[in-house]
Structures are given as C-alpha cells and as structure tokens.
Amino acid sequence: FFEHGSSEQIRELADQLTGHVLTLSLQMYGCRVIQKAIEVVHLDQQTKMVTELDGQIMRCVRDQNGNHVIQKCIECVPEGEIRFIVSTFYDQVVTMSTHPYGCRVIQRVLEYCHDPKTQQIMMDEILQCVCMLAQDQYGNYVVQHVLEHGKPEEHSAIIKELTGQIVQMSQQKFASNVIEKCLCFGTDAERQAIVNEMIGSTDDNEPLQVMMKDQFANYVVQKVLETCDDQQL
C-alpha cells in the first residue's frame, strides 16, 4: 500500500502508525512496514515517526529487527532531523562496531552523515582502536568500510596504525581481510611499506615464508601479487 497508494492514502496510513512506531520497529514484520513508511512519506511525517524512537535508539540498534529501522532512518531522513539519533552513538562507536547489528549502523553513519563533527568523532574513536577492531569478527567490517569508502587521509591513518603488525595481522582470520584492503586502497608508498614488512630485514624472507604457509596470511600474499608493481614483484 505504501508503494502503490495515492499520496493522501499514504499520509492517512502513516498517521495510523502514530504511537506504534517503536513497537512495530522491534517486531519481525512490523519493522518492514516502518522501513517502507520512512522511505515514502513526506518529511513532516518522517520526522514525527522518527521522534517516537527518541530515548530507545540503542535498544533498537541492538535488536535484530530494530537495527534495520535505524539504518533506514540514517539512509532516508535528512541529517538535520536525526541528530538525536547520531549523537547517541558518540562514545559508543567502538562498542557498536563490535556488535553484530551495531556494526551495520556505524557503516551507514559513515556513508550518509556528512556533518564534519560527526565524521570527526566517528573516525577519532575508530582510529583509537583500529588494531582491536581489525581483529574483531564485526569490527573488521567497519575498518574495511573506511578503507573502501573513506577519504585518502583516513586510509593512511588506518594503515599507519597497522604498520609494524602486518605479518601478525595477516595471520589472523578477520584482520587478514583488512590487510588485503590496505593493499587495494593504500598509496604506492604505503603498499611498498607493507611489502617491506612482509619480506623482512634478512635475506631469508622469513616473514614471507611464514605467511605463505598460513591459512589466512597466504591470501594476503596472493593479494600482494595482484596489486604490486613489476619491481615489487
């Protein structure tokens, strides 16, 4: 109905949801209705619906249904109208990034919230815990997201934090995927520094030998072969 009704019908239907937004957001099928409504209603009704979640944002984030509604709010509602949602995440970025649903919400904030203060807070908290997040089963996706979609200086800040630990990180199940992304999205100089760590400081190339035989690090070696230039090869 939200997809095919007239604007009057949609407005009327959305009005019927008043007072029930939180309850429906936490329900398996109801959360889909709320998501669709947020997509199609006008700004005034969007704002009214989202306001019903105030005070319960973290409850929704941690909920298997509610997190999808929070993601939809971040994607569809103008940033100025959801400051109360995003500000709830300040000082919670690392905790959320290591949560199965919270990590998705943080990725949406990184994608859709362009306010410099928000971006700064998000990145500061992520950078303080890059090594821990890279090794976490959920946090690694947040670090990978920054490497894929972030600014060049953010890529460099992450790679700087991981420098010196490339070999160990490559041998870790989740962090090895982060190192692969560093190779894909780093600068030539950063890629060279990573390769230098892998080759080691002696002639026997011991780190590389270890990595080639490791169940996770061997994929990093393969990624080096895909991304390095002829001289590095």
Backbone bond lengths (Angstrom), bond angles and torsions (degrees), N, CA, C in turn:
res aa  C-N    CA-C-N  psi(-1)  N-CA   C-N-CA  omega(-1)  CA-C   N-CA-C  phi
1 F - - - 1.457 - - 1.521 110.80 -
2 F 1.345 115.70 -41.32 1.463 119.70 178.63 1.529 110.96 -63.61
3 E 1.334 116.25 -27.91 1.465 119.71 -178.51 1.521 112.42 -80.92
4 H 1.340 117.15 -36.37 1.462 119.69 -168.55 1.531 114.72 -116.72
5 G 1.326 117.66 -5.91 1.463 119.59 -178.77 1.521 112.34 -74.66
6 S 1.328 115.77 166.44 1.472 120.23 175.39 1.526 108.39 -73.57
7 S 1.329 116.19 165.07 1.467 119.46 -177.75 1.532 111.14 -61.90
8 E 1.360 116.36 -33.55 1.471 119.79 178.15 1.530 110.46 -67.35
9 Q 1.344 115.64 -42.70 1.469 120.01 -179.77 1.535 111.01 -65.22
10 I 1.332 115.27 -40.53 1.468 120.30 179.66 1.526 110.05 -63.45
11 R 1.338 115.15 -44.17 1.472 119.66 179.73 1.535 110.57 -61.51
12 E 1.335 115.39 -42.98 1.461 120.33 -179.09 1.530 111.00 -64.86
13 L 1.326 115.69 -42.34 1.463 120.64 -179.77 1.531 110.31 -65.19
14 A 1.323 116.73 -42.57 1.469 120.89 179.46 1.523 110.69 -62.37
15 D 1.330 116.28 -36.59 1.472 120.11 177.57 1.526 111.63 -61.43
16 Q 1.337 115.11 -33.01 1.471 119.88 -179.95 1.537 112.11 -66.61
17 L 1.340 115.51 -18.83 1.464 119.74 -179.14 1.527 112.34 -83.17
18 T 1.318 116.53 -11.21 1.468 121.18 -178.60 1.525 111.14 -53.39
19 G 1.322 114.90 128.89 1.465 120.19 179.26 1.516 113.78 88.83
20 H 1.330 116.28 -7.22 1.474 119.86 -176.33 1.523 112.91 -120.97
21 V 1.319 117.25 6.52 1.475 120.30 -172.00 1.534 111.54 -62.92
22 L 1.324 117.85 -46.37 1.463 120.21 -178.96 1.527 111.24 -64.09
23 T 1.332 116.53 -48.08 1.470 120.63 -178.63 1.519 110.91 -58.20
24 L 1.328 116.63 -45.40 1.465 121.14 -179.27 1.530 111.46 -68.92
25 S 1.334 116.73 -35.25 1.471 120.87 -179.43 1.521 111.99 -62.72
26 L 1.328 116.35 -28.76 1.459 121.25 -177.86 1.529 112.61 -92.93
27 Q 1.324 116.04 5.84 1.466 120.99 -175.92 1.534 109.97 -110.40
28 M 1.321 116.84 144.53 1.469 121.73 -171.23 1.534 113.83 -54.59
29 Y 1.321 116.75 -46.41 1.468 119.74 -177.79 1.524 111.26 -94.47
30 G 1.327 115.32 -34.03 1.466 119.72 179.49 1.517 112.48 -60.16
31 C 1.350 116.96 -34.76 1.464 119.36 -178.65 1.524 111.21 -63.82
32 R 1.339 116.68 -27.83 1.476 120.28 178.56 1.530 110.60 -71.73
33 V 1.322 115.49 -37.29 1.469 120.68 177.56 1.531 110.01 -64.40
34 I 1.334 115.71 -45.22 1.470 119.82 179.88 1.525 110.49 -63.58
35 Q 1.324 117.29 -42.16 1.472 120.33 178.82 1.530 110.81 -60.11
36 K 1.320 116.02 -45.16 1.469 120.01 -179.32 1.518 110.82 -64.75
37 A 1.329 116.15 -40.82 1.469 120.36 178.53 1.524 110.55 -60.95
38 I 1.328 116.65 -45.91 1.477 120.49 -179.77 1.523 110.51 -60.37
39 E 1.326 116.84 -33.21 1.466 121.31 179.37 1.524 112.05 -66.89
40 V 1.345 117.36 -39.21 1.470 119.45 -166.10 1.533 116.09 -107.69
41 V 1.349 118.21 -21.45 1.474 117.85 -175.55 1.531 110.84 -77.01
42 H 1.333 115.36 163.84 1.458 120.72 178.88 1.525 110.55 -73.88
43 L 1.327 115.12 165.79 1.459 121.77 -173.34 1.529 113.30 -54.91
44 D 1.341 117.23 -41.29 1.470 118.79 -176.70 1.527 111.31 -62.47
45 Q 1.349 116.13 -39.15 1.466 119.07 179.12 1.531 111.63 -76.85
46 Q 1.328 116.00 -34.79 1.472 120.12 174.04 1.528 109.55 -55.20
47 T 1.333 114.85 -50.97 1.465 121.34 -177.11 1.525 111.03 -60.07
48 K 1.333 115.41 -43.12 1.467 121.43 -179.22 1.533 110.39 -62.49
49 M 1.330 116.24 -43.38 1.467 120.68 -178.99 1.522 111.15 -66.10
50 V 1.327 115.77 -46.24 1.459 121.03 -176.62 1.523 110.92 -63.92
51 T 1.333 116.43 -35.91 1.473 121.12 -179.32 1.530 111.60 -60.51
52 E 1.323 116.94 -28.68 1.476 120.29 179.54 1.536 112.39 -65.55
53 L 1.324 115.77 -16.67 1.467 119.69 -179.98 1.520 112.12 -89.53
54 D 1.329 116.91 -8.48 1.466 121.16 -176.99 1.533 110.05 -56.38
55 G 1.327 115.24 132.60 1.468 120.31 -179.24 1.521 113.33 89.92
56 Q 1.327 116.23 -11.15 1.477 120.61 -178.09 1.532 111.09 -125.49
57 I 1.335 116.09 19.10 1.469 119.82 -173.94 1.534 111.86 -61.57
58 M 1.338 116.92 -49.86 1.463 119.16 -177.33 1.530 111.77 -66.55
59 R 1.320 116.54 -31.43 1.471 119.74 174.96 1.531 109.63 -61.43
60 C 1.306 116.17 -43.15 1.470 120.81 178.94 1.530 111.10 -66.75
61 V 1.338 116.47 -43.42 1.466 120.87 -178.90 1.522 110.84 -56.66
62 R 1.328 116.31 -40.91 1.475 121.18 -175.91 1.527 112.92 -83.78
63 D 1.315 116.30 -2.13 1.463 120.33 -176.88 1.530 110.18 -95.50
64 Q 1.344 116.20 140.93 1.474 119.80 -176.34 1.529 112.75 -64.23
65 N 1.325 117.37 -23.58 1.464 120.89 177.17 1.529 110.99 -99.85
66 G 1.309 116.04 -46.00 1.456 121.59 -175.30 1.511 114.20 -61.05
67 N 1.330 117.71 -30.03 1.466 119.33 -178.70 1.527 111.59 -63.06
68 H 1.324 116.63 -31.12 1.469 120.04 178.98 1.533 110.74 -67.76
69 V 1.327 116.16 -34.85 1.466 120.90 178.17 1.529 109.93 -67.69
70 I 1.336 117.27 -43.76 1.468 120.76 178.02 1.529 110.20 -61.62
71 Q 1.328 116.27 -42.96 1.475 119.53 177.36 1.528 110.52 -59.23
72 K 1.327 116.45 -42.42 1.471 120.96 -178.94 1.531 110.69 -65.55
73 C 1.323 117.13 -38.95 1.472 120.88 176.53 1.525 110.28 -58.76
74 I 1.340 116.09 -45.29 1.469 121.11 -178.01 1.524 110.26 -65.83
75 E 1.324 116.59 -36.52 1.472 121.18 -178.65 1.534 112.64 -73.79
76 C 1.336 117.41 -38.63 1.471 120.40 -166.23 1.523 115.64 -108.64
77 V 1.325 117.99 -26.08 1.470 119.87 -175.19 1.521 108.99 -93.79
78 P 1.345 117.92 135.12 1.467 119.93 -179.67 1.528 111.38 -53.19
79 E 1.320 114.54 142.75 1.463 121.37 -172.96 1.530 112.94 -54.53
80 G 1.314 115.90 -38.91 1.462 120.22 -177.88 1.517 113.36 -62.83
81 E 1.323 117.12 -24.08 1.465 121.37 -177.63 1.530 112.82 -88.93
82 I 1.330 117.31 -11.24 1.477 118.87 -176.81 1.534 111.66 -121.14
83 R 1.331 116.15 25.08 1.473 118.88 178.20 1.530 110.61 -58.85
84 F 1.332 116.09 -36.03 1.476 119.18 -179.03 1.532 111.22 -65.49
85 I 1.337 117.01 -25.56 1.463 120.00 176.30 1.525 109.51 -75.19
86 V 1.321 115.51 -53.43 1.471 120.60 -173.96 1.526 111.37 -65.15
87 S 1.330 117.26 -37.32 1.469 119.78 -178.97 1.533 111.50 -66.45
88 T 1.326 116.40 -21.52 1.469 120.66 175.53 1.525 110.92 -63.98
89 F 1.332 115.82 -25.72 1.462 120.25 -175.66 1.529 112.92 -84.61
90 Y 1.340 117.38 -15.11 1.462 119.60 179.68 1.526 108.98 -58.57
91 D 1.316 117.06 135.11 1.476 124.05 -176.23 1.530 112.57 71.43
92 Q 1.324 117.54 2.31 1.472 121.22 179.96 1.537 110.96 -117.66
93 V 1.326 116.96 4.42 1.477 120.52 -169.93 1.525 111.66 -61.00
94 V 1.329 116.73 -46.08 1.466 119.86 -177.60 1.527 110.39 -68.38
95 T 1.327 116.65 -44.40 1.469 120.73 178.04 1.520 110.80 -58.28
96 M 1.338 116.20 -45.19 1.467 120.12 179.63 1.524 111.63 -66.97
97 S 1.323 116.34 -36.96 1.471 120.60 -177.17 1.518 112.34 -65.56
98 T 1.343 116.91 -23.03 1.465 120.30 179.86 1.529 111.73 -99.14
99 H 1.327 115.96 15.04 1.463 121.57 179.49 1.532 108.39 -108.76
100 P 1.344 118.40 141.81 1.479 119.83 -175.84 1.526 114.59 -58.53
101 Y 1.339 117.82 -32.33 1.465 120.24 178.89 1.529 110.79 -99.38
102 G 1.319 115.75 -36.38 1.466 120.12 -179.03 1.520 112.70 -59.56
103 C 1.336 116.54 -35.08 1.468 119.22 -178.55 1.531 111.23 -63.92
104 R 1.325 116.87 -30.60 1.476 120.22 177.62 1.521 110.35 -70.49
105 V 1.336 115.53 -39.98 1.464 120.42 -178.84 1.526 110.07 -64.68
106 I 1.342 117.03 -43.48 1.468 120.84 178.63 1.526 110.33 -60.97
107 Q 1.317 117.35 -39.38 1.473 120.07 178.67 1.529 110.89 -63.56
108 R 1.341 117.18 -38.47 1.476 119.57 177.53 1.536 111.12 -65.39
109 V 1.348 116.25 -39.87 1.471 119.58 177.94 1.526 109.44 -60.60
110 L 1.332 116.98 -45.05 1.462 120.79 179.70 1.528 111.39 -61.20
111 E 1.316 116.63 -32.38 1.474 121.14 -179.26 1.524 113.31 -78.53
112 Y 1.334 116.48 -43.38 1.470 119.91 -165.93 1.529 115.18 -108.08
113 C 1.323 118.15 -17.64 1.468 119.82 -177.47 1.530 109.59 -97.98
114 H 1.305 115.89 110.83 1.470 120.51 -174.31 1.522 113.22 -102.82
115 D 1.322 116.61 1.50 1.461 120.00 177.43 1.530 108.80 -59.52
116 P 1.349 117.84 125.50 1.472 120.45 -175.89 1.530 113.20 -56.67
117 K 1.341 117.06 -38.55 1.471 119.76 -179.59 1.528 110.45 -63.29
118 T 1.329 115.85 -45.60 1.468 120.35 179.85 1.528 110.47 -61.62
119 Q 1.326 116.19 -48.25 1.466 120.87 -179.78 1.532 111.13 -58.49
120 Q 1.329 115.80 -42.49 1.466 121.29 -178.95 1.531 111.13 -63.49
121 I 1.330 115.66 -46.47 1.465 120.30 -179.75 1.531 110.46 -62.32
122 M 1.326 116.22 -45.52 1.466 120.88 179.98 1.534 110.28 -58.44
123 M 1.331 115.90 -50.48 1.460 120.19 -175.08 1.515 111.54 -68.55
124 D 1.337 117.95 -39.00 1.476 120.73 179.40 1.525 110.16 -59.29
125 E 1.341 116.07 -44.59 1.461 119.71 -178.38 1.530 111.51 -69.18
126 I 1.321 116.80 -38.93 1.470 120.87 178.48 1.530 110.17 -65.03
127 L 1.335 116.58 -44.98 1.466 120.61 -176.36 1.528 112.44 -66.34
128 Q 1.319 117.08 -28.87 1.466 120.32 178.52 1.532 111.76 -66.70
129 C 1.329 116.46 -21.92 1.478 120.13 -174.14 1.525 112.53 -131.01
130 V 1.331 117.15 29.89 1.465 120.17 -174.36 1.531 111.89 -56.28
131 C 1.332 117.17 -47.84 1.465 119.96 -174.91 1.530 111.43 -63.62
132 M 1.322 116.05 -40.30 1.465 119.80 178.04 1.528 110.56 -67.10
133 L 1.335 115.97 -45.51 1.464 119.89 -178.81 1.525 111.47 -63.73
134 A 1.325 116.44 -39.17 1.472 120.74 -179.23 1.521 111.17 -59.99
135 Q 1.329 116.53 -31.27 1.470 120.80 -177.33 1.527 113.19 -91.74
136 D 1.327 116.10 -4.29 1.460 120.27 -176.65 1.526 110.57 -87.58
137 Q 1.334 116.45 145.38 1.468 120.44 -176.05 1.533 112.97 -64.16
138 Y 1.335 117.62 -22.97 1.464 120.77 177.12 1.531 111.25 -110.88
139 G 1.322 115.72 -39.26 1.468 120.10 -178.20 1.513 113.55 -60.00
140 N 1.327 117.12 -29.67 1.469 119.67 -179.01 1.530 111.45 -61.09
141 Y 1.342 116.82 -29.35 1.467 119.63 179.66 1.532 111.04 -70.00
142 V 1.333 116.49 -32.95 1.464 120.55 178.14 1.529 109.61 -67.63
143 V 1.344 116.83 -44.91 1.473 120.69 179.07 1.531 109.89 -63.74
144 Q 1.325 116.64 -43.28 1.470 119.80 178.17 1.523 110.79 -61.34
145 H 1.327 116.46 -37.87 1.466 121.22 -179.34 1.527 110.59 -62.03
146 V 1.338 116.28 -43.43 1.473 119.82 178.43 1.529 110.10 -64.06
147 L 1.330 116.68 -41.16 1.476 120.09 -179.91 1.530 111.41 -64.59
148 E 1.320 116.96 -34.98 1.466 120.46 -178.70 1.520 112.68 -80.84
149 H 1.343 116.73 -39.91 1.465 119.93 -169.38 1.523 114.17 -116.99
150 G 1.316 117.52 -8.15 1.462 120.67 -175.51 1.520 113.05 -78.80
151 K 1.318 115.36 -179.54 1.465 122.16 178.40 1.530 109.74 -77.91
152 P 1.337 117.26 155.33 1.479 120.47 179.99 1.529 113.02 -53.21
153 E 1.343 116.35 -39.32 1.472 118.39 -179.39 1.532 111.61 -67.96
154 E 1.348 116.84 -27.64 1.467 120.60 176.48 1.529 110.42 -72.51
155 H 1.349 115.45 -39.91 1.470 119.65 174.69 1.525 109.18 -56.42
156 S 1.338 115.20 -49.49 1.468 120.78 -175.99 1.521 111.55 -62.23
157 A 1.341 116.55 -39.38 1.474 120.49 -179.66 1.526 110.73 -63.94
158 I 1.325 116.34 -40.10 1.470 120.23 178.75 1.525 110.30 -67.14
159 I 1.319 116.30 -47.07 1.472 120.19 -178.79 1.532 110.42 -61.88
160 K 1.339 116.12 -37.87 1.470 120.35 178.11 1.529 110.71 -60.72
161 E 1.343 116.55 -40.85 1.464 121.07 179.96 1.538 111.56 -66.23
162 L 1.314 116.69 -31.61 1.467 120.72 -176.92 1.527 112.72 -87.84
163 T 1.339 115.73 -17.34 1.465 120.58 -178.86 1.527 110.12 -59.25
164 G 1.327 115.66 136.90 1.460 120.69 -177.64 1.524 111.88 95.86
165 Q 1.340 115.29 -13.09 1.476 119.54 -178.87 1.524 111.72 -127.55
166 I 1.309 115.40 18.13 1.473 120.69 -173.66 1.523 111.63 -58.84
167 V 1.346 116.49 -46.98 1.474 120.15 -175.77 1.533 110.96 -65.09
168 Q 1.353 115.49 -46.80 1.473 119.31 179.83 1.524 111.07 -63.04
169 M 1.331 116.15 -43.77 1.470 120.54 -179.22 1.530 111.02 -64.13
170 S 1.310 116.48 -35.81 1.468 120.61 -178.87 1.520 111.90 -66.47
171 Q 1.336 116.12 -22.71 1.467 120.67 -179.53 1.532 111.91 -90.01
172 Q 1.327 115.83 4.61 1.464 119.92 -179.01 1.526 108.79 -106.17
173 K 1.314 116.26 138.10 1.481 121.75 -170.93 1.522 113.30 -51.54
174 F 1.339 117.32 -50.85 1.472 120.09 -173.21 1.526 111.59 -87.66
175 A 1.338 116.44 -39.62 1.466 120.48 -177.97 1.530 111.51 -65.65
176 S 1.328 117.58 -28.39 1.469 119.64 -179.68 1.535 110.63 -60.29
177 N 1.325 116.59 -33.99 1.472 120.03 177.35 1.529 110.95 -67.75
178 V 1.337 115.71 -34.62 1.470 120.76 177.73 1.530 109.79 -66.45
179 I 1.342 117.07 -43.24 1.466 120.37 179.50 1.534 110.38 -62.35
180 E 1.323 116.48 -38.92 1.473 119.62 176.45 1.532 110.91 -58.97
181 K 1.344 115.96 -42.01 1.473 119.95 178.91 1.529 110.91 -66.29
182 C 1.333 116.87 -35.33 1.475 120.17 176.31 1.527 109.98 -59.18
183 L 1.318 115.94 -41.35 1.467 120.65 179.56 1.526 111.23 -66.48
184 C 1.331 116.31 -35.41 1.468 120.88 -177.96 1.526 112.13 -74.95
185 F 1.339 117.11 -37.78 1.465 120.12 -169.47 1.524 114.44 -113.92
186 G 1.331 117.57 -1.29 1.463 120.58 177.20 1.529 111.09 -77.67
187 T 1.326 116.10 168.74 1.467 121.03 175.54 1.528 109.11 -76.69
188 D 1.342 116.43 170.87 1.467 120.31 177.63 1.524 110.94 -58.05
189 A 1.352 115.62 -41.84 1.471 119.99 -178.47 1.527 110.80 -66.21
190 E 1.322 116.67 -39.71 1.461 120.56 179.33 1.527 110.83 -67.12
191 R 1.321 115.37 -40.17 1.469 119.92 177.88 1.525 109.79 -62.66
192 Q 1.340 115.83 -40.98 1.461 120.94 179.37 1.534 111.14 -61.76
193 A 1.338 115.64 -41.32 1.472 120.28 -179.97 1.531 110.96 -64.54
194 I 1.328 115.48 -39.09 1.476 119.69 178.20 1.528 110.01 -65.26
195 V 1.327 116.73 -44.66 1.469 121.41 179.17 1.525 110.05 -61.99
196 N 1.345 117.24 -40.56 1.468 120.65 179.65 1.525 111.08 -60.29
197 E 1.327 116.15 -40.10 1.478 119.81 177.99 1.524 110.83 -63.81
198 M 1.316 115.17 -38.53 1.460 119.75 -177.60 1.528 112.00 -70.51
199 I 1.313 115.85 -34.09 1.464 119.77 -179.29 1.523 110.56 -74.97
200 G 1.341 116.29 -34.91 1.466 120.32 179.21 1.513 111.62 88.52
201 S 1.319 115.46 177.32 1.469 120.52 -172.58 1.527 112.82 -100.03
202 T 1.338 117.33 -6.02 1.470 119.65 179.02 1.524 109.79 -111.99
203 D 1.339 114.57 171.17 1.466 119.28 -173.72 1.528 113.94 -73.78
204 D 1.335 117.18 -16.34 1.468 117.85 -174.58 1.532 113.47 -84.44
205 N 1.359 116.75 0.13 1.483 120.42 177.67 1.526 112.12 50.95
206 E 1.318 116.37 41.48 1.470 120.10 -172.75 1.531 114.20 -57.06
207 P 1.360 119.08 -45.08 1.475 117.82 179.78 1.526 112.09 -58.05
208 L 1.323 116.08 -41.31 1.466 120.61 -178.97 1.525 110.77 -64.34
209 Q 1.336 116.34 -40.23 1.461 120.74 177.90 1.540 110.39 -60.44
210 V 1.327 115.02 -44.40 1.469 120.32 179.62 1.527 110.04 -63.34
211 M 1.320 116.18 -45.41 1.466 121.08 -177.18 1.528 111.98 -63.72
212 M 1.323 116.60 -39.80 1.469 120.69 -178.40 1.527 111.49 -61.14
213 K 1.350 115.78 -29.88 1.465 120.21 -176.51 1.526 113.01 -95.17
214 D 1.328 116.07 -0.20 1.469 119.72 -175.53 1.528 110.69 -91.52
215 Q 1.334 115.77 144.13 1.475 121.13 -174.66 1.532 112.76 -64.03
216 F 1.346 117.39 -26.80 1.468 120.30 179.45 1.531 111.50 -106.65
217 A 1.329 116.02 -43.11 1.470 120.15 -174.60 1.528 112.70 -65.32
218 N 1.324 117.30 -24.57 1.478 118.43 -179.52 1.529 111.06 -61.35
219 Y 1.339 116.28 -28.91 1.465 119.60 177.90 1.526 111.15 -70.92
220 V 1.329 115.74 -32.06 1.472 120.22 176.78 1.527 109.30 -66.89
221 V 1.341 116.69 -42.55 1.470 120.61 177.30 1.529 109.84 -60.04
222 Q 1.328 116.26 -43.01 1.468 119.64 178.19 1.523 111.02 -61.54
223 K 1.340 116.34 -39.63 1.473 120.55 179.79 1.526 110.42 -65.97
224 V 1.341 117.25 -35.44 1.473 120.92 175.87 1.526 109.40 -60.71
225 L 1.326 115.90 -45.23 1.474 120.00 -178.86 1.528 111.26 -62.84
226 E 1.332 116.14 -31.07 1.477 120.44 178.14 1.525 112.78 -76.03
227 T 1.347 116.57 -32.90 1.471 119.47 -168.95 1.524 114.76 -105.54
228 C 1.351 118.12 -15.90 1.465 118.00 -174.61 1.520 112.34 -82.71
229 D 1.336 115.05 162.33 1.465 119.70 -179.62 1.545 109.29 -86.05
230 D 1.339 116.34 177.45 1.453 121.03 -174.67 1.524 112.61 -60.27
231 Q 1.344 116.24 -39.87 1.462 120.39 -177.00 1.535 110.38 -66.19
232 Q 1.346 115.76 -41.92 1.461 119.96 177.64 1.530 110.53 -65.74
233 L 1.330 115.08 -38.49 1.464 120.87 -179.75 1.526 109.84 -61.63
